[in-house]
Amino acid sequence: MTQFRLHPVERAFEMAKTGVFRSRSEIARAMEKDGYTMADVNQLEGTSLTRQLNGLCREAQSRLPSAAA
């Protein structure tokens, strides 16, 4: 049975919005651990895409409740 997997770029944007990751490089490492190939992860390269993913990561993390209370 074939398992459906999101396109690598779509998955990266989904992961960036969780607030779990701080950067595109953290997302790329997590995707490799999840079974995405190097060819998949290499699709996340590029200045514009890196800027977008890093921005989403920062935005998502800023929405998380502060742990230092």
C-alpha positions, 0 to 999 in steps of 0.5 A, a space after each residue: 500500500 502506497 502512503 501519501 506524502 506531502 510535497 517537500 516544500 509544502 511539508 516544510 511550510 507546514 512544519 515552519 508554522 508549528 513553532 517547533 523549529 527555529 530555522 529552515 536547516 532544523 526543518 531540513 534535518 527533521 525531514 531527513 529523519 522523517 524519511 525525505 530524501 536528500 533530493 527532497 530536502 535540497 528543494 528547500 535551498 534558495 534565498 527566497 525560500 529560506 527567508 520565507 521559512 525562517 520568517 514563518 518559524 520566527 512568527 510561529 515561535 513568537 506565538 508560543 506561550 513563554 516558558 519562562 514564567 
